[in-house]
Amino acid sequence: MTILMLKPELHHKIWGGTQLKQFNYQLDSDHVGEAWVIAAHQNGVSTITNGSYQGQTLSQLWQEHPELFGGHDADEKFPLLVKILDANENLSIQVHPNDKQSSENFGKTESWYILDAKPGAQLYYGHHAQDAKELTELVDQRDWDKLLRTLPVKRGDFFYVPAGTFHALGSGILALEIQQSSDTTYRFYDFDRLDKKTNQPRPLQIEEALAVTKVPHVDPILNQRTRIQDNTIITRLLTSPKFTIDRLSIRGESHFNQHHKYELFNVIDGDLSLTDGQATYQLKKGDNFIMLKDTGNYMITGDGEIIVSFVTPKSYQKQELAYLDN
């Protein structure tokens, strides 16, 4: 096999809605906030839908057949997690730890590609505190208007969110989130809302959040660049220490070579077909798959958009990296 087609796992959220229907996912409530579309985490896992491994989870295959992914240590976890988020309401103001700070021993650096945004939509990114003392004071005073930094967003925007970054998606945003495979989140503020199931506020982790927030906030430099491959515009959205992300804007037949051990593909728009040495796959918006080791040459035809991500190779030079985690 060269291609693993994956079925997402859906997660209900207090802030979720119904917009994930447009990706051809079957929703069972009006508060679905997350589709874990490529996942091998204990809190959510994708299921393989094609070939000889159909019905197995990505976690199973990663553990039982490491050779398909180019090999890895027995205790190594699948490193990336890809989600589609429907922020029908604001997410909580939060921050994530890095590898050294996380209880999972695996940090949560992440990124957002904005799939859609309602007019006037904004997200929370960074803060205005100049030092740790001011950050603590503003949080204690709940002076969110002074502390929170907001940015307007539109479809096609991209944001890199290194561990330690103050952040939250605002209401009216659909986003593709590519991150380290961690689910550790520390909440500062949840807009004083109540969980309808418990009629209580959701827990906050203010002490833990303060301990891992970077002060002052500094925007990363992304160094994005674009090249043409046949009838495809390839935009390198990010090269970071943990993962690299490309956007493929396909407008006809294009030929590619796989350069990495395995690559993650998310079809975010259009109708396409992919042909490798073994089969042809019909692709539509909402499809997600992994291209396994040694796929070699492949061809994509049609009209659409794909986001491709992979673990950043160690061979990449430091000057290519967007932002060094510490």
VENTASUL-V149191 format. One record per backbone hydrogen bond with DSSP energy under -0.5 kcal/mol. CO is the residue of the C=O (numbers start at 1). NH is the residue of the N-H. E is the energy in kcal/mol with one decimal. If there is no record, write none. Layout:
BEGIN
co: [CO CO]
nh: [NH NH]
e: [E E]
END
This chain:
BEGIN
co: [2 3 4 5 7 9 11 11 13 15 15 17 18 19 20 20 21 25 31 31 32 33 34 34 35 35 36 38 39 41 44 46 47 48 50 51 53 56 57 58 59 60 61 65 66 66 67 68 73 79 81 82 82 83 84 85 85 86 87 87 92 93 93 94 95 96 97 98 102 109 110 111 112 112 113 113 114 116 118 121 123 123 124 126 129 131 132 133 134 135 136 137 138 139 142 143 144 147 148 149 151 154 157 159 161 162 164 166 167 168 169 170 172 173 174 174 175 175 176 176 177 178 179 180 183 185 186 187 189 190 193 194 195 195 200 205 206 207 208 209 209 220 225 227 229 231 232 232 233 233 234 234 235 235 236 238 239 242 243 244 245 245 246 247 247 248 248 249 250 253 254 256 263 264 265 266 266 267 269 270 271 272 273 274 275 279 281 281 283 284 287 288 289 290 290 291 292 296 298 299 300 301 302 303 304 305 305 306 306 307 308 309 310 313 317 318 322 323 323]
nh: [292 5 290 49 47 36 33 34 16 88 89 32 21 22 23 25 24 27 13 33 17 86 11 36 37 84 9 82 46 44 41 58 7 55 53 54 56 48 61 62 63 64 65 68 69 71 70 293 76 181 179 37 38 177 35 87 175 88 172 173 94 188 189 167 186 164 108 102 105 180 161 178 114 159 115 176 156 174 121 153 125 151 168 149 217 135 136 137 138 139 140 141 143 142 144 147 148 128 150 125 123 157 114 112 110 165 214 126 94 124 91 173 118 87 115 116 85 177 113 178 83 111 81 182 185 187 95 205 93 193 202 196 199 200 195 209 210 211 212 212 213 222 236 234 232 251 229 234 235 249 227 236 237 247 225 245 322 312 240 310 237 238 308 235 249 250 306 233 304 231 300 298 291 309 289 268 307 286 305 285 303 283 301 281 299 276 274 283 272 287 267 6 265 4 292 263 295 258 256 275 254 273 252 271 250 268 269 248 308 266 246 264 244 316 320 321 221 241 325]
e: [-3.0 -0.6 -2.0 -2.4 -1.8 -3.2 -1.9 -1.9 -1.4 -1.2 -1.7 -1.9 -1.6 -1.4 -1.5 -1.0 -2.2 -0.8 -2.8 -0.8 -1.5 -2.6 -3.0 -0.5 -1.4 -1.9 -1.6 -2.3 -2.8 -1.7 -2.3 -2.3 -3.0 -3.0 -0.6 -1.6 -2.2 -3.0 -2.0 -2.4 -1.9 -2.8 -2.5 -1.6 -1.4 -2.8 -1.2 -2.4 -1.5 -2.0 -2.2 -1.1 -1.7 -3.0 -2.1 -0.7 -2.0 -1.5 -2.5 -1.1 -0.5 -3.1 -1.4 -2.2 -2.3 -2.0 -2.4 -1.6 -1.2 -2.2 -3.1 -1.2 -0.5 -2.6 -0.7 -2.8 -3.0 -2.7 -2.3 -1.9 -0.5 -2.4 -2.1 -1.2 -0.5 -2.2 -2.5 -2.3 -2.6 -2.1 -2.7 -2.3 -2.3 -0.9 -1.7 -1.9 -3.1 -1.8 -0.5 -2.3 -2.4 -1.9 -2.9 -2.9 -2.6 -1.5 -2.7 -3.6 -2.4 -3.2 -2.6 -0.7 -2.4 -2.7 -2.0 -1.6 -3.1 -0.6 -2.5 -0.6 -2.7 -1.1 -2.4 -2.3 -0.7 -0.5 -1.9 -2.1 -2.6 -1.5 -0.5 -0.5 -3.3 -0.6 -2.9 -2.5 -2.8 -1.6 -0.9 -0.8 -1.1 -0.6 -3.1 -3.0 -1.6 -2.5 -3.0 -0.6 -0.6 -2.5 -2.3 -0.6 -1.1 -2.4 -1.0 -2.3 -3.6 -0.6 -2.1 -1.8 -1.5 -1.6 -2.7 -2.5 -0.6 -0.8 -2.2 -2.2 -2.0 -0.7 -2.5 -2.2 -2.8 -2.3 -2.1 -0.7 -2.7 -2.9 -2.1 -0.9 -1.6 -3.5 -2.4 -3.1 -2.6 -2.2 -2.5 -0.5 -2.6 -2.2 -2.8 -2.3 -3.1 -2.7 -0.7 -1.9 -0.9 -2.1 -3.0 -2.8 -2.3 -2.2 -1.6 -1.4 -2.6 -1.9 -1.3 -3.4 -0.5 -2.2 -3.1 -3.1 -2.6 -1.5 -1.8 -1.6 -0.8 -0.7 -0.6]
END
